[in-house]
Amino acid sequence: MNGHYLHSEGPLLLVANHPNSFLDAVIIGAFYHRKIHFLARGDVFQNPVFGYLLRSIGMIPIFRAREGKEHLHRNNHTFQESVDIIKEGGAVLIFIEGICLNTHEIQPFKKGTARILENLHGQHVFPTVHVIGLAYNSFRGIGKGVHIKISEMLSIKPIIDSSDRLVFNASALLEMSKNIHLVNEKTQISHGFSYYFHLPYYRLIEYCVDLKFKHTVFFDSVLFAALLFTYPIYLVFWAYLLWNLGISFFLILPILILIPILAPKIVKLA
């Protein structure tokens, strides 16, 4: 992957495929050296508390007909908000397929991305456009190989009417098809101390997530979130257990800090 893309400045529009729900945005956002705003399905914002928290990390609600046609008018505000962020020098990520499926086959592009660009071009704002291809070696399982490739769309024709939107989508499709490279090899994880230390915890969380999300595209994303937010509890449990066995807190603390640091991390970049 051309690392200089991750340090880009100024108005930026990111266009990506969407094979693995919320995890796609987490991975992309983790690599860019700037705050990334991204569009996410609007129904998850209905709870005021969740809506506030999601917006605090840069999520912008986008509403689809399947979630209620009465909400579609709110997308006007979504698109305007995206335009304003980019115009002010920010970065917005859009999953241009408009749907998440656990597949690496590119789905038909929606018109929202081109609509945002049309608005920007009409105001003489021409943001940099990055096209991102994501591919996973598995949508389940322990450890995950991820292939990420980023390229920049050059010489984008100003979008003025519907025919220009079609031209942009066709160019973005061609670019994205070059960036998606399947990860065929299986993830190799060392079965050392860290593996067996985390295995019972992982299996318990996986089982709980499985009960509700086993056959949905949200499984990986919910599993990631559940692991992220409950992991400190697991470490505190071990700290309490070791402390009750008479081990000094000053020995427990460095051990629990080193365990997550030394755990294997698997990401493939190109």
C-alpha positions as CSV (number, residue, x, y, z in Angstrom):
1,M,0.0,0.0,0.0
2,N,1.3,3.5,-0.8
3,G,1.7,4.8,2.7
4,H,1.7,8.4,1.7
5,Y,-2.1,8.1,1.1
6,L,-2.5,7.6,4.8
7,H,-1.0,11.1,5.5
8,S,-3.1,13.0,3.0
9,E,-4.3,16.5,4.0
10,G,-7.2,18.7,2.8
11,P,-10.6,17.8,1.4
12,L,-10.8,14.0,1.0
13,L,-13.4,11.5,-0.1
14,L,-12.8,7.8,0.6
15,V,-14.7,5.3,-1.5
16,A,-14.6,1.6,-0.4
17,N,-16.2,-1.7,-0.8
18,H,-18.2,-3.1,2.1
19,P,-17.7,-6.8,2.8
20,N,-17.7,-6.8,6.6
21,S,-20.0,-4.3,8.2
22,F,-18.7,-1.9,10.9
23,L,-15.3,-3.6,10.9
24,D,-14.5,-2.1,7.5
25,A,-14.8,1.4,8.8
26,V,-12.8,0.6,12.0
27,I,-9.9,-0.9,9.9
28,I,-9.8,2.0,7.5
29,G,-10.1,4.6,10.2
30,A,-7.3,3.0,12.2
31,F,-4.8,3.4,9.4
32,Y,-5.4,6.9,8.2
33,H,-3.6,9.6,10.3
34,R,-6.6,11.9,10.5
35,K,-10.2,11.7,11.7
36,I,-12.4,9.9,9.2
37,H,-16.1,10.5,9.2
38,F,-18.2,7.8,7.6
39,L,-21.8,7.1,6.6
40,A,-23.5,4.3,8.5
41,R,-27.1,2.8,8.5
42,G,-29.4,5.3,10.1
43,D,-31.5,2.9,12.2
44,V,-28.7,2.3,14.7
45,F,-28.9,6.0,15.6
46,Q,-32.5,5.8,16.8
47,N,-31.5,5.4,20.4
48,P,-30.4,8.9,21.6
49,V,-27.5,7.5,23.7
50,F,-26.2,5.3,20.9
51,G,-26.7,8.1,18.4
52,Y,-24.6,10.5,20.5
53,L,-21.8,8.0,21.0
54,L,-21.8,7.0,17.3
55,R,-21.6,10.6,16.2
56,S,-18.8,11.3,18.6
57,I,-16.6,8.8,16.7
58,G,-17.5,10.3,13.3
59,M,-20.5,8.3,12.1
60,I,-23.1,10.0,10.0
61,P,-26.5,8.4,9.6
62,I,-27.7,7.4,6.1
63,F,-31.2,6.0,5.7
64,R,-32.3,3.3,3.3
65,A,-35.8,2.5,2.0
66,R,-35.8,-0.9,3.8
67,E,-35.5,0.9,7.1
68,G,-38.5,3.0,6.4
69,K,-39.3,5.4,3.5
70,E,-40.5,8.0,5.9
71,H,-36.8,8.6,6.9
72,L,-35.4,9.0,3.4
73,H,-35.9,12.8,3.4
74,R,-33.3,13.0,6.2
75,N,-30.6,12.0,3.8
76,N,-30.7,15.5,2.4
77,H,-29.1,16.6,5.7
78,T,-26.7,13.7,5.6
79,F,-25.4,14.6,2.2
80,Q,-25.1,18.3,3.1
81,E,-23.2,17.4,6.3
82,S,-20.8,15.3,4.3
83,V,-20.3,18.1,1.8
84,D,-19.7,20.6,4.6
85,I,-17.1,18.3,6.3
86,I,-15.2,17.8,3.0
87,K,-15.4,21.5,2.1
88,E,-13.9,22.4,5.4
89,G,-10.9,20.1,4.7
90,G,-12.2,17.0,6.4
91,A,-12.4,13.4,5.2
92,V,-15.6,11.3,4.6
93,L,-15.7,7.6,3.9
94,I,-18.5,6.2,1.9
95,F,-19.3,2.6,1.2
96,I,-20.4,3.2,-2.3
97,E,-22.2,-0.1,-2.8
98,G,-24.8,1.1,-0.2
99,I,-25.1,-2.4,1.2
100,C,-23.0,-4.8,3.2
101,L,-22.7,-8.5,2.1
102,N,-20.1,-11.0,3.3
103,T,-18.6,-11.3,-0.2
104,H,-15.8,-9.7,-2.2
105,E,-17.9,-9.4,-5.3
106,I,-18.5,-5.7,-6.0
107,Q,-22.2,-4.8,-5.8
108,P,-23.9,-2.1,-8.0
109,F,-22.9,1.4,-6.9
110,K,-25.4,3.8,-5.4
111,K,-25.7,7.4,-6.6
112,G,-25.0,9.1,-3.2
113,T,-21.2,9.4,-3.6
114,A,-21.5,11.0,-7.0
115,R,-24.3,13.3,-5.6
116,I,-21.9,14.5,-2.9
117,L,-19.2,15.2,-5.5
118,E,-21.6,17.0,-7.8
119,N,-22.5,19.3,-4.9
120,L,-18.8,19.9,-4.1
121,H,-17.9,20.5,-7.8
122,G,-20.7,23.0,-8.1
123,Q,-19.0,25.0,-5.3
124,H,-15.6,24.7,-7.0
125,V,-14.3,22.2,-4.4
126,F,-12.5,19.3,-5.9
127,P,-11.5,16.9,-3.2
128,T,-8.9,14.1,-3.5
129,V,-10.7,10.8,-4.0
130,H,-9.2,7.6,-2.7
131,V,-10.6,4.2,-3.8
132,I,-10.1,1.4,-1.2
133,G,-10.3,-2.3,-1.7
134,L,-10.8,-4.5,1.3
135,A,-10.5,-8.3,1.3
136,Y,-10.6,-10.8,4.2
137,N,-9.4,-14.4,4.4
138,S,-12.4,-15.2,6.7
139,F,-15.5,-13.5,8.0
140,R,-15.3,-15.7,11.1
141,G,-12.7,-17.4,13.2
142,I,-9.7,-16.6,15.4
143,G,-7.3,-14.2,13.7
144,K,-8.0,-12.5,10.4
145,G,-5.9,-11.8,7.4
146,V,-6.9,-8.4,5.8
147,H,-5.7,-7.1,2.5
148,I,-6.0,-3.3,2.0
149,K,-5.1,-1.4,-1.2
150,I,-5.6,2.3,-1.7
151,S,-5.3,4.2,-4.9
152,E,-6.2,7.7,-6.0
153,M,-8.6,8.6,-8.8
154,L,-6.9,11.1,-11.1
155,S,-8.4,13.5,-13.7
156,I,-12.0,13.2,-12.4
157,K,-14.4,15.0,-14.8
158,P,-16.5,17.6,-13.0
159,I,-19.9,16.2,-12.2
160,I,-22.6,18.4,-13.6
161,D,-25.5,16.0,-14.6
162,S,-26.6,12.4,-14.4
163,S,-24.4,11.2,-17.2
164,D,-21.4,12.5,-15.3
165,R,-22.4,10.6,-12.3
166,L,-22.5,7.4,-14.4
167,V,-19.0,8.1,-15.7
168,F,-17.7,8.6,-12.2
169,N,-19.2,5.4,-10.9
170,A,-17.8,3.5,-13.9
171,S,-14.3,4.9,-13.2
172,A,-14.6,4.1,-9.5
173,L,-15.8,0.6,-10.2
174,L,-12.8,0.0,-12.5
175,E,-10.4,1.3,-9.9
176,M,-11.9,-0.7,-7.1
177,S,-11.8,-3.9,-9.1
178,K,-8.0,-3.5,-9.3
179,N,-7.7,-3.0,-5.6
180,I,-9.6,-6.0,-4.2
181,H,-7.1,-8.9,-3.9
182,L,-8.4,-12.0,-2.2
183,V,-6.5,-13.4,0.8
184,N,-6.4,-17.1,0.1
185,E,-3.9,-18.3,2.7
186,K,-5.2,-19.3,6.1
187,T,-4.3,-17.3,9.2
188,Q,-1.4,-18.8,11.1
189,I,-1.4,-18.2,14.8
190,S,1.2,-19.3,17.2
191,H,-0.4,-21.6,19.9
192,G,1.7,-20.1,22.7
193,F,0.9,-18.8,26.1
194,S,-1.0,-15.8,24.7
195,Y,-3.2,-18.0,22.6
196,Y,-4.3,-20.2,25.5
197,F,-4.6,-17.3,27.9
198,H,-7.2,-15.6,25.6
199,L,-8.9,-18.7,24.2
200,P,-11.5,-19.3,27.0
201,Y,-12.4,-15.6,27.0
202,Y,-12.7,-15.5,23.2
203,R,-14.9,-18.6,23.1
204,L,-17.2,-17.2,25.7
205,I,-17.7,-13.9,23.9
206,E,-18.0,-15.7,20.5
207,Y,-20.7,-18.0,21.9
208,C,-22.7,-15.0,23.3
209,V,-22.5,-13.1,20.0
210,D,-23.3,-16.3,18.0
211,L,-26.7,-16.6,19.8
212,K,-28.0,-13.5,18.0
213,F,-25.8,-12.7,15.1
214,K,-24.5,-16.1,13.8
215,H,-26.0,-15.8,10.4
216,T,-25.8,-12.1,9.8
217,V,-23.2,-9.8,8.2
218,F,-22.8,-8.1,11.7
219,F,-21.2,-11.1,13.3
220,D,-17.6,-10.0,12.9
221,S,-18.4,-6.4,13.8
222,V,-20.4,-7.2,16.9
223,L,-17.8,-9.8,18.0
224,F,-15.0,-7.1,17.6
225,A,-17.0,-4.6,19.6
226,A,-17.8,-7.1,22.3
227,L,-14.2,-8.2,22.6
228,L,-13.0,-4.6,22.7
229,F,-15.3,-3.5,25.5
230,T,-15.2,-6.6,27.6
231,Y,-11.4,-7.2,27.4
232,P,-10.6,-4.9,30.3
233,I,-13.0,-6.9,32.4
234,Y,-11.1,-10.1,31.6
235,L,-7.8,-8.5,32.6
236,V,-9.3,-7.2,35.8
237,F,-10.6,-10.7,36.6
238,W,-7.1,-12.1,36.2
239,A,-5.6,-9.3,38.3
240,Y,-8.1,-10.1,41.1
241,L,-7.3,-13.8,40.8
242,L,-3.6,-13.4,41.0
243,W,-3.8,-10.8,43.8
244,N,-5.8,-13.3,45.8
245,L,-3.1,-15.9,45.2
246,G,-0.7,-13.6,47.0
247,I,1.1,-12.2,43.9
248,S,2.3,-8.6,44.3
249,F,0.3,-5.9,42.4
250,F,3.6,-4.5,41.2
251,L,4.3,-7.8,39.4
252,I,0.7,-8.3,38.2
253,L,0.5,-4.9,36.5
254,P,3.4,-5.3,34.0
255,I,2.3,-8.8,33.2
256,L,-1.2,-7.7,32.3
257,I,0.2,-4.8,30.2
258,L,2.5,-7.1,28.3
259,I,-0.1,-9.8,27.5
260,P,-2.2,-7.7,25.0
261,I,1.0,-6.0,23.6
262,L,2.6,-9.4,22.8
263,A,-0.6,-10.9,21.4
264,P,-0.2,-11.7,17.7
265,K,-1.6,-9.1,15.3
266,I,-2.5,-10.1,11.7
267,V,-2.9,-7.5,9.0
268,K,-1.9,-7.7,5.4
269,L,-1.1,-4.6,3.4
270,A,-0.2,-4.0,-0.2
